[in-house]
Amino acid sequence: MADHVREHDSIRSAAAEHIGREPRMAQPRSANAHDTGDRSAPVRDQAGARMTSGGTAEVFGRDSELAQLRELAGEVVAGRGNVLWLEGEPGIGKTALLRALLAESERLGCAVHHAAADQLSQRFPLRVLLDCLAVHPKSDDPEVLAIHERLRLASDDRVPAIAERLISLVEELCAASSVVLAVDDVQWADESSLLVWHRLSRLTEHLPLLLVAAIRPSGSRAELGVVRGEDRAAVRISVPPLGEAATAALAAHLTGAAEVGPALLETLGRAAGNPRYVREVVLALARENHLDADGTRAELSLEITDGALPRSLAEAIAARLGFVGSDTIGLLRMAALLSPTFSVTDLRTVSERPVVAMVGCVEEALNAGLLVESGSRLTFQHGLVRQALHETTPTALRLALHHQAARALASSGAPVERTGEQLLASISVDDAEIDDWGLDWLVDNSRMLAHRAPDCAEALLASAIPLLSTHDPRREPLRTARVLAMVQLGRPEQARELSERALADTHDPSCAELSWYLAWSLAVLGLDDLATEVVEKALRTPGFDRPWLARMHAVLGQVMLSRGHFEAAGAAVERALAEARPARDGFALGLALHVRGAAMARRCDLAEAVICYEQAGAALGDAPENTDLRLTVLGNRMVLLFGLGQTAEAEGALHEMLAIAERSATPARLATVRLSAANHYYTIGRWEDATAELDAATELADRLDEPGRRWLHGLSALLAGHRDDRPTLLRSLQDAGCEQNPATRSAAEFLLLAGAMRAEAESDPRRAVRLLEEALTEGKRFGTRYLWLPSLVRLAIETGETEIASRANDACAEDAAVGAVPNIVAASQHCRGLLERDPTALRAAIELYSKTSQPPRYARALEDMAVVLAERGESAQARTAYGRAVKIYRDLGATWDLRRADARMRPHGVRHARGRRHRATNGWESLTPTERQIAHLVAAGLPNPDIAAALFSSRRTVEVHVSHILAKLGVRSRVEIAVEATRHDGEERRSGSRSA
């Protein structure tokens, strides 16, 4: 049983020297008077615990569990018996905790008896308890010798009598002192021992007896379920995975370093907090010289950063799976061919086994903690196990199995991306090639694959096209599909290069499509003149199909709009609509309406723009190839609806967008949608949800273009700034590569605000003014500068630069006069109230912010009004406004805003009494309000998609929250979350009843 205990110094130095020898462990000696030292199997510890001078094992990340164990040891010493079940997957650290309990019990003077069952124990009646109580011929205790002699002469029908003698022996031991009986791996105990254990559990009510059983998940033994289930008063400790900090601490200790580097920590993440696997990874990397370790830091060497496992590690992990049957291992090897999360249907297809034949194996894998449920699908709990099973399958066999899986999935009608994934895996070594079946499948499915899984499509097509001669009819459609994959991946430079090369030597009618892709890539790259040239040349070319003509006109309208040529853009859109309607091309129609909506928005006719976007969405429909544009249209519609003050409608558009993106968007578009969601949640004060979406978007950061990365890092920096998290603020600004003035760059508003916040926090408000004033002078981006103009007015007034404050106020008033957008009107009133020190204007801004559901801006306007009122001597009203702002800042967790508000109000003698809040870091009290709400919905039995729908959130946001809940509560499953939620709900109700 592996654990996460500190290793003997010899293993630490060996790992540091890349030797990786296994330590020999001394076992804690029993305080039992009958113990002669050889009475039982030792408590196993494959992680190599280092014992303190007091005999206690040092463990990582188990403070709460150790506290419970110490409490139980103290209770048995005080004469109160109990039953403890230590539960957890193999390698999670149950043995380490058991050893810690035994050492503590010995220290307190208990008689300690322990044994470990194994897979052969079930063949011998009472074997486990006989080992535990040291019943052997060399005992110097007459009672023990009598039991042994009776056992030697007994037949099976005498077992009950011997069981009674064992129970009597335990009672005699308890009469002499407090007793601890412990059995490790009790899932393998023989039936007779379990029955005696059940009898003993009832004696704990009136004897100083602590029964401790360490058990891994197992659902195959009915008698074990009875023993565990009947004792309702038993204490159950479910040992959770280690958190990231504890994993890092364990790895650092194993390597003898003070800390571990990010690449090593990421690799250790695949161990999913299992200490055994953490140790296996570290020692295998050390043995094979893949670690660069010194006393300061341990990090992966460069040659291992591709994520591959050392062969010895893969073999070691695969070898440790012998606790499940060979049929189960075989099925798991087939499952390892699939993606990390897979359906039972896919597993049935690739394994060619009927579902009925898989039931026992799947149940065994679930009970053993190798697989876990993920909604209606299954997933490997530990990525290392999946990877080990995959990599220890011989290469030739593995490639053949992937190819077989691809053909089986294709025949079964599985989604193209699953077939494509298997086909790509079948050529994952350098000399493997796609066969004719694979080439023909690509011809039929590459376009859909490019829409559904563009990464996979691009990799397959890059391998397939060179295999075909220039005369092969399959070559041209595959080349066109590869350009489409580049378009879907958001790689305009590669799309341009490939489409130009293909257009130069093609005679295929698909050149119309290639011309369209070339125009798109040039437009995205900002090469408007070249894009216009390509479009005009294509429009002069005879033989273009109507749909492609419509798309060409639409993209021309897009180019004209980006250049500010509104009339030319309108004319191009009308021509696109005229071509698209008779051709019934939903994409062309949707694109044209999208451009028309953008033009309306630029002219500040937001209501008409919303109608255009609604029409565009209807035209695009649910076709998978239209998903990317549909999400763009929905995103624009959401922003306009919110700008018009239609918050509920904006929430509905966001929820629809998230549902579509999580179901079928490309990675690049999914990342952008997550940023849109984070942006919205930040604006409406749901900062926990914003953080969750940013975390999810960060996982896809490499798919974002430069403006998208600025958006990601800017919003991350701004949230960190509000929370007074300076390290994250600085890191995000640095990651953006735009730490200085981003005034002329797109998608940089949040970076601008974060940079100004940093300057103000560093007591340099003049630098903040310069940053924002330069943006005012050079940026000139209508429609977005209202986000930061009130901050510029405030800072300019505080630094005495009233001319800049006046210009900022005029700019915001100018924007508000065009279209009367509520958000911009609110910002204009905010600016005017600050400049003129007018509470009436500030109250108008506060009312608009309240109606448009913007707590952060609402609180800042309240703070500014409190300052203005205090300056006018209206202290009572100032204190009221200040108190309302403080409450919102507290609810948001806006620590920096609280400090700033305090500093501004202090000179006026206005203070708001509040104690320093210490939020718990674990347990139910550490959950945020959103997390508690989700915990109760989990307890109600709702799956993540339904919770997301109920909260108008995304599935991914809920997943992040659930993972946080699991970590904070120290539990492993949704069932345990439900138990905690139900328990605390009951406690809150009882507390409410007592209060009433």
N, C-alpha and C positions, 0 to 999 in steps of 0.2 A: 504494500500500500504506500504509494508515494505521498509526500507531503511537501510543505513549503517551509520547513524549519531551516534554521541556520545550520550550515554544514560545519563539520570539523575543520579546523584550520588547515589541515593537510589537503583537503579537497579544494579549499579556496585557493591555496597557493598553486596546486596542481592545475586548476583551471586557468589561473593567470599565466601559467607557463605552457598552456596548451597541451597538458598531459591528460587531464580528465580521469584520473584513477578513482575508483569507487572506494569510499571510506568504510572501515569496519566499525560498527557501532556497538558500544557497550550498552547493556540493557539496565534499566533501573532495578535495583534489588528490592525484593518484597520485604515488608516489615512483619510479615506473617511468621509466627513462631514455628510453624510446621514446614517452612520453606527451606529446602536444602540446596536450592540453586539450579536444579535440573528437572523441576517438576512439570514444566510446561513449555510449549513453543514460545519463543520470545515475541514481543510486540514488534512487528516488522516495520522498518523505516527505510524505504528505498531512496529517500532524499537526503539521508545523512544528517540527522539532527545533532546539533552541538548542545550539550547539556551545560547548564550553569553549575557553579560550585554547589548550589543548593539542590541540584538534581532536576531542575525544571527546564523543559525544552523551550528555547526561544523561537517564537513564530512571528510571521509577518501578516499584518492585516487582519488579525483575529481578536482584537481587543474585547469586543462585546462577547464573543464566545468564551474567551478565557475568564471573563468576569462571571459569566453564568456557571462555569465549572468550579471556580473558587467558591461560589456561593453554595453549590451542591455539596462540595467537600466539607464546608463548614457546618452545613445542616446535619450531615450524617454523624459528624463528631459530636454535635449537640443532641444526638439520639433520635433524629428524625430521618426515617428511611425514604427512599425515592427510587424511581426507575427513570433512566435516561436512555434515549435513543439518539445516537449521533448518525445523521443520515447525509449521504452525499455520493456523488459519482466517484468512480475509481480515480485515485490520485488527487483528490481535492484537499486532502490534509486531515482526514478523520483520525488516522493513526497518530499524527503529531499532537492533536488535541487530546486524544486518549492518553498518550504518554504524559502530557502536561498534567492531566487530572490525577493520574496514578502517582506522579511525583509529589504533587501537592497533598494528596491524601496520606502518603507515607510521612511527609513532613509533619502533618497534624497528628500522627500517631495511629492511623487506621491500619488494620490488617488488610493487605492488598493481595488479591488473587487475580491473575489474568491469563488468558490464553487466546490463541488465534485459530479459527477454523480454516479449513482449506477444502478444495473440491473433493477430496477423498473422505472427509469427515463423516459424510452421511452414511457410509457403509458400516460404521461401527456404533452401536447403540451407546449413548451416554459419553461418547469419546470426548466431546468438548468440555463437558463439566468435570469429567475425571481429570483431564489435563489442567483445567483451571484450579481445581482443589488439590492438585499434586498427589493424586492417588496412584502410588507406585510402590514397588517392593522395598525400596530403600528408605522409606519414610520411618522416622523415629516416633511417630504417633501411633499408639496401639489401635485407636479407632480407625485411622486411615488404613493401617495394615489389615485390619479385619475386613474392611470393605473391599480391599484389593483381593484378599484371599477368597472372599465370597464371589467376587466377580470372576476370578480365575476358574472357579468350579461351576459357575452358574450356566444354565441354559437360557434360551430366550424367554422362557416363561418366568424366570426369576428376575428379569429386568425391573419390573415394578417394585419389587422388594428392595433392590439396590437403590432405586431412585428415592425410596422413602428414607433409606440410611443416609443418602447424600443430603436430603433436606434436613434431617436431624443434625448432621454434622455442621451445616451452616447455622442452625439455631444455636448449637453449642459455641461456635466461634463468635456469634453475636453476643452471647452471654459474657464473653471475656472482653470484648472490645468492639468498637465500630468496625464494620467490614465493608470493603468494596470488592465486588465481583465484576470483572470486565471481560467481555469477549469481543474480539475484533473479527470482522468478516462473518458476522453471525448469519448472513444469508446462506452460508454453506453448512451450518450446524445440523447435526442429525436430529431426527424427529423426537427421540426420547429426551435429548438435552433441552429441546425447545419446550416440551411439556413440563419438565422440571422447572425450567426458567419461568414458565407461566405460573406455576405454583409458588415459586419464590417471590414473584412480583406482588402476590397478595400478602406475603409476610412483611413486606416493607412498611405496611401501615402501622405495625406495632414493634418492629425491630430496627436497630440502628444499622440498616443494610442498604447500601447503594448498589443497584444493578445497572451496569453500563453495557450497552450493545452498540457497536459500530456496524453500520449496514449500508451497503450500496443499493441503488434501486433494483428491485426484483419483483416481478409480479407473477412468477410461475409457481410459487409454492403456497398452497392454500393454508397450510398449518402456520406458516410464518405470518401470513396476513391476519390470522386469528390472534396469535400472540401479540402482535403489534396493535391490533385494533381494539382488543377488549379492555386494555388498561387505559381508560380515559384520563386518568390523573397523571400519566407519564409525562415527563418533560421531553420535548422533541426539539433538537437543534439541527436545523438543516444548514449544512455548511455551504455557503455561497462561493462563487468564484472570487478570486482576488481582484481587487480594483487595480487600476493602472499604477497608482503610486506604490502599492504593495508589490506588484509584479516587478516594477523597476527596482525596488529595494532588494528583493530577493536576487534578481539578476546581478545587481551591483555587488552584493555580498559574495555570490558565487564566483565572480570574476576578480574580486579584491579591489574593485574600483569604487570611487566615491559616487559615480553616477553612470547611467548608460545613455548612449546617443540615440537620436530619434529613429535612425534606420533599424537599430537593434530592437528598440522598443516597439516599432511597428511590426517587426517579425514576431516578437513575443506576443503581440496581440492575437495572432492566430492560435495561440494556446488557450484563448478564451478564459484566462484566469485560473487555469488548472495548474497547480504547482508542479505536479509530476512532469507535465509537458514543458513547462517553463524550464525546469532543470534539464530535461532531455535536450532541449534546444541549445541552451547555453553550453553544456558539456560537449555536445556533438560539434558545435561551431568551434569550440576551443580545441578539441582533438584534431580537427581538420584544418587548423590554422586559418580560420575565417574570422577571427576576432583580433582587432587591434586594441589591446588592453594595457593600461598602466594604472598607477595608483589614482589617477584623476578621473579617467573616463574609459568606458568600454564601448566599442562601436564596431559595426560590421566592416570588414575589409571590402574594397570596391568590387572584387570579383563575385561577391555573393549578393549584391544589391538587386539582382533581377528577381528575387523571390523564390528561387529554387531551394529545395531542401538538400542538405548533405545526405549522401546515400546512407551513411551509417545511422543518421537520425530517422530517416524514413523507415529503414528496416527495424530499428529499435521500437518505434511507435507501433508499427504493424505487428511486431512480435508480442506486444503487450495486450493485444486484443483477444487473447486466448480464453478470456472469461465468457465469450459468447461462442455459439456453435459454428461449425464450419459452413453450414448452409447459410447462416446469417452473414458470415464474413464474405461468402461468395456473392450474396445479394448486395452487400455494401460496396464491394468492388465494382459492380455494375452501376450502383448509384453514384459512385465517385466519378464515373464517366460523364454524368450530367452536370448541370450547373449547381452551385452550392445549395440552391433551393429548388426542389423538383416536385412534381406531382406523382402520385401513385400510378396514374395512367401512363406517364412517360416511363416510369420504372418497369411497369408490366410490359410495355412495348419493347424496350431495349433488352430486357432479360428474357423475354419470350416465355414468361411464366404466367399462369393464370393467377388472378388476384387471390383466390382461395389458398393457393400454394404459398403465397407470400405472407399471409397473415401472421403466422407464428414468428417468422424471421423479423418482420417489421416491429411486432410487439416486443420481441426480445431486445432489438436495437433501441427502441424507445425506453424500455425499462432500464437498460444499462446506461442510458444517458448519451449514447452515441448519436442518436437522432433526436430531434425535438420537433414538435409541431409548429408550423408558422402559418396560421390561418388554416386554409384547406390543403396546404402543401407541407412537405417535410424538408428539413435542412439538417446538415451535420452541425452538431453543437460545437465541435472543434474543427476549424479549418485545417489544422495540422493532421487530423485523422484522415480527412478526405484526401488531402494532398499525399499523405504517406501511402494510403491504399492505391492511389492513382500511380504514384511514381515507382512503387515496388512491383507493379504489374510489368512483365517483360515488354520492352518497347515494341517489338514486332506484333505481339499479341494485343497490346494496347491500341495501336493504330488500326489493326484489323477490327477490333471491337468498336472503335469509334465509327469506322466506315459502315459496319453492320448496323450500328445504332442509327446512323444517318438514313440509311435505306429503309429501316424499319419505321422510323418516324415519318419519313416522306410517304410511305405506303399507308400509314395510319391516318394521314391528313392532319398531322400536327402542324402548328404554326411554322412558317418558313424559318424564323429565326432559330428555332430549336434544331431543325435539320441542318441549317447553315453552321451552327455552332459545332455540331458533331463532324460535319464535313471538314471544317477548318482544323479541328483537332486531329483528324486522320492524316493530315499532311504537316504535322507539327515538328517533324525533323527535316533536316536540310535536303535529303535526297528523296523525300516522298513527293509524289505528284498526284494531281487530281486525275482520276480515270475518266473514261468516256461517259459513264453514267453520271459522274459529278458534273462534267461539262454540260451535258444535256440538261441536267437539273438546273444549273445556273442560267442557261438560256431562258428557261421557262419561268424562273423565279427570282432572278437577280434584281429586277426593278422593285418588286415588293420587298425583297431583302434589304435593298438600299434604303427604303423608307422605314422599315421596322428595326433593322440592326445595321446601320451604315458602316460601323467599324468592321464587323464581320464581313459584310459585302465587299468592302474595299480590299481587305486582306485576301479573300478568296479570288477576287477578280485580278488582283495584282499577280497572283500565282498562276491563274488560268490563261490569261491573254497571251503571255509569251509562248505557251504550248501550241498555239494555233498559227497556222500559216496565213499569209496575207489573203489567200484565196478561200480560206475556210469561211463559210457563211455565218458561222457562229461568232466570228471575231468582232464584227461591227456592233451588233447589239450589246455584246459584253463591254466594249469600250464605252459606249454611250451610258450603260448602267454604271460604269465606274465613275464617270463624270458626275452622274446623279448622286452617287454615294458621297463624293467630295462636297457637292452642294449641301446635302443633308448634314454633313459633318461640320458645315460652316467653315470650309477651307477654300476661300475664293482664289487664292493664288494658285493652288494645285488644280482647281477646277478650270481656271483660265488656261494654264499650261496644257492640260490634257485635252481640252476642247479645241484649242488652236491647233494642236498637233493632229487631232483626229480630223478636223475640218480640212486640213491641208492635203490629205490623201484619201478622203472618202468619196464614194460615189453612191452612197446609200441615201435613201429618202430621209433617214433620221437626221440628216444634217440640219433640218429645221430645228429639231430639238437641241442639237449641239449649239446652234447659233443662239438659241434662247439662254442656254447655260452660260455661254460666253458673255452675253450681254449682262446677265445677272451678276457674274463674278466681277466684271468691270465696274458695274454700278456700286457694288458693295465695297470695292477697293477705292471708291471715290474718283475713278477715272471716267468722269461724266462724258467728256468729249469722245473718248474711244467707245464708250457704251452707246452713245448716240449714233456714232458712225456705223457700228455693227448693226444696230436696229434698222437704220435707214437703208443700209445695203440689203438686209434681209427682206425688208418690205418691198424693195425693187425687184427681188428675185421671183420669177414666176414659179408656180407650182406649190407655194406654201399652203398647207392646210389651214382652214379657218381658225381652229383652236390656237395654232401657233401664231397666226397673225394677231389674234386677240391678245395673246400674252405679250407679244412684241410691243403692241401699242400701249399696253398697261405698264410695262417696264419703262417705256419712253416717258409716260406720264410721271412715273416715279422719279426719273432722272430730272425732268423739267421742274418738278416740285422741289427737289433738293437744291436746285439752282435758283429757286425763287421766281421762276417763270410761270405764274399762276394761270395765265390765259392759255399758254401752250400746253401746260399740264392738263387743263380742263378739256382742251380739244382732243388730246391723245386719249384721255379716259373715255370720252364719248365715242370715239372710233373703236376703242376696245370693247365697250358695251355693245355696240352695233354688230361687231363680229362674234362676240361671245354668246349672245342670246340665241341666235339661230343655230349656232354650233352646239348648244347645250353643254358648254364647257364650264363646269362649276368652278374650276380653279381660276380660269381667265376672268370670269364674272366676279368672283370673290376678290381677286387682286385689283381689278378696276374699281370696284366699290371701296376697297380698302384705301386706295390712293385718293379717291374722291373724299372719303371721310377725313383723311389726313389733311387735305387741302382745306376742308371746312374748319377743322380744329386750328389750323394755322391762322385762319381768318377770325378765330374766336367765336364761330357759330357752333358752340358745343352741342346744342340740342340736335341740330341737323347732322352733325358729325356722328352722334350716337346712333341716329337712325341709319346712316350709311353703314356703320359697323354692324348693326343688327342684320341688315340686308346681306352684307358680305358673309356673315356667319351662316345665314340660311342657305346662301348659294354654295358655300363650301361643303356643308353637310358633314357626314361622318366618314367620308372616304379617307382611308389611311394615308394616301398620298397628299392629302390636303391638311394634315394635322399641323404641320409647322406654321403655315400661314393662318390657320384657324386660331391657333394659340396667340399669334401676334395680334390678330383682330380682337380677340377676347381681352387681351391685356390692355390694348388701347381703349376699348370700351369701358373696362373697369376704372381706369384712371379718369376718364371723362365723367363717368357717373359719380365718382367720389368728388371730383371737382365741382360738380353741380349740386353737391349736398345730398345726393341720393345714396346714402350709406348702405342701406339694406340691399339695394339693387347691385351696388358695387361688390358687396360681400357674396351675392349670388353668382356674379360673373367670375369672381376669384375662385369660388369653390368649384364651379364648372371647369375652369381652366386647370386647376390642380388635379381634378379627377382625370381629365383627358391626358395631361402631361404624365402623370404617374402610370397611366395605362399604356400609352403608345408614343410618347414623344422621343425624339432623338436626345442623346445626352446633352448636346449643346443647348437645345431649346428647353429641356428640363431644368438645366442650371439657371437659365434666364427666368423661367417661370418661378423658380424658388426665390430668386432675387426680388421679383415682383411681389411675391407673397410676403417676404421679409420686410420690404419697403412699406407695404400696406400695414402690416402688424406693428411696425415701428410707429407709423403715423397715428394709429388709433390706440396706442398705449399697451398693446399686447406684446411686451418686450420678451417674455419667455418664449412665445411662439416665434417671434422674429429671430431670436437666437437659434432656435431649433432649425428654422429654415436656412439660416446662414451656415450652420454646421453641415447641413445636407448639401448646400450649394458649394461649400468648400471642398467636399469630396469630388466635385466635378469641375473644380477651378481650372484644370488644364484644358477643359472644353470651351472656356469662355474666351471671347476676343478681348482686346485691350480695354475698350470701354466697359465691358462686363466685369473685368477684374478690378477696374477702378471703382465700379459700383459696389462690388463685393467688399473690398478692403475699406472703402470709404464708410459704408454703413457699419461694418464691424468696428472701425475706429470710433465712429460717433457713439455707438452704444457703449463701448468701453469707456469713452470719455465721460458720458453721463454717469456711469457707475463708478467713476473715479478709479478705474483699473488702468493705471498708467502703463504697465508693461505691455498689455494688449493694445492699447492705443498707439504706442510707439512702434510696436511690431507691425501693426496693420498699416500704418502710414509708410513704413519702410517697404513692406511687401507690395504696396501699390506702386512703388517706383516714382512717386509723385509727391514727395514730402514738401516740396516748395509750392509755389503758386500754380494751381491747376486751372486758372481762369479760362484759358482758351480751349480746354479739353472737354470733350463730351462726357456725360455721366459722371461729372466730378463734383457735383454740388455737396455731397456728403463729405468728400475729402476736404472741401473748402471749409465747411462748418467744423469738422474735426480738427483741422489745422488751426483755425481761429480759437477753438476751445483749448487746444494745447497751449497756444501762446498766452491766453488769459490765465490758465492754470499755472503757468510759469511766471506770472506777475509781469507780463509784457503785453498789456492791452494795445499799445500802439502798433506792435507787430501784427496783431489780429486785425486792426483797422486797415493797415496797409494791404494785407492779404485780401480782405473783402473789397476794399476800395478799388484795387487793381482789377478784380473780377467785374466790378460794376463798370469800369472804364472799358475793359477789353472784351468781356464775355458777351454781353448784349444778347443773352439767350432769353427771349421772352417766354413766359410761362413757367419758368423754374426758379428764377431769382427771388421770387417772393419767399422761398424757403429760408433765405439768409438775410434779406434786407432788414427785417426788424432787429436782428443781432447787430448789423452794421450801424444802424441808427443809435442803438443803446450804447455801444462801445465808443462811437464817435463823440457822443455827448459826454460820456464819462471822461474822455481824454481831451475835451475842450475843442474838438475839431468839428465845429457846428456847420461849416460849409459842406463837409462831406455828409453829415447827417441830413442836411437839407436836400442834397442831390439824391441821396438814397430814398428819402421820402417822396420826392417828385417822381422818381423812376417807378416806385411801387404804385403811386396814384395813377400814373400813366398806364400801367399795365391793368389796373383795376377798372379803368374807364372803358377798356375794350372788352366787351362780352359780359361784363359784370359777373365774373366767376366768383362764387362765394368764398372760396379759399383765398383768392387774391384780394378780394374786397376786405376780408378780415385782416390780412397782412397789412393792407394800406391803412386801415383804421388804427392798427397796432403801431405802425410807424408814425402816423400823425399824432397819436396820443403821447408817444415818447418825445417827439420833437417839440410839441407845444405844451407838454406837461398837462395834458387835458384828460381828466378822468372820464369825461363823457365819451370821448373817442375810444378810450381803452375799454370802457364797458361795452361799447358796440362790438369791438373785436372779441371780447370775452364771450358775448352772446353768440356770435357767429361760430367761434371755435367750439362752443358747447353743442350747438345744433349740428355741426358737421363731425362730431365724435372724434375730437383731436385732443385728448387729455394733455399730452406734453406741451403743445402750444397754448392750450387753455391755461395751464399752470404758469407758463412763462408770462402770459399777459396779466394774470392775477398778481404775480410777483412784481411786475413793472408798475401795476396800478397801486400796489401797496407802497412802493417807494415814492410815487408821485403824491399819494395822499399823505404820507408821512412828511414829505417836504412842505405840504400846505398846512401842516399842523393838525390834520384830521386823524389823530392817533387811533381812535376806536375803530374807525372804518379801515384804516391801514392794517391794524392788527387782525381784523376779520379776514380781509383779503389775503394777508400773509398766511394765516392759519389754513385757509382753503388750499393755497398753493403748496404748503408743506405737506398736507395730507396726500395730495396727488403725487408729489415727489416721493414720499415714503412708499406709497403703493407701487410706484414704478420701480423703486430701487435706485432712484436718481441721486446718488450720494453727492456727486459734484454739484448738482443744481442746488441741493440743500446748503452746501457750504457757501456757494456764491450768494444765495438769497440771505443767509445769515450775515455775511460780510456787508451786504448792501443795507440791511436793516439796522445793523448794530449802531451806526452813528446817530440814528434817530431814536435810540433808546427803546426800540421795539424788539422784543425777544419772544421766542416761542418755546415754552418749556417742553422738553422731550428727553427722555432717558436714552442712553445708548442701547441699541437693540442688538442682542447677540442671537443670531439665528442658528438653530441647531444644524449640524452638518450631517446627521444621520437620524434614522428613525422617523416616525410619522410626523413629528413636529418640524422636521426639516423640509417637508414637501411644500411647494408653492400652492397657492389656491387652485391654479390650473391643474397641477399634478394631483391634488386631492380630488378634484372633480373627475379627472380621468380614472383615478383609482376606484371611485364609486361606480363609474360606468363599467369598468372591468368587472367589478363585483356583481353588477347587474347582468353579466354574461354577454355584453356587446363586444364584437370583434373590432379591430382597429378601424376598418373602413366605416363601420356604423358610428363609432365614436367620432371619427373625423366629420361625418355628415352632421351629427348632433351638435358639434362645436363650431361648425363652419370653418373647419381646419383641413389640413392635408393629412393623408395617411402617414406620410413620412414624419410630419410634425408629431403626430400621436406616437409613432414608433420611438422617436427620440425621447419623448416624455416618459413612455413606459420603461425604456432602458434606464432613465434617470431614477424612476420610482423603484425599480428592482435594486439598483445600486444603493440608494439611500435607505431602503428598508432591509437590505442584506438578505434578499430572497431570490429565488431562481425562477419562479413560474408565476403565471397569471393567477393560478389557484391560490398561491400564497398571498398575492396582492389582495385578492378578494377576501381572504381570511382576515388580513389586517384591516382592510376598509370596513368590513362588517363589525369587527371587534371595536374599532374606534367610533363607528357610528353608534353602536350600542352604548359605549361609555359616554358619548356626547349627549345622547338622549337621557341616560340616567342622571347625568350632571344637570341637564336642563330641568328634569323633574324635581331634583333636590332643590334647585334654585327657586323653582316655582313654589 
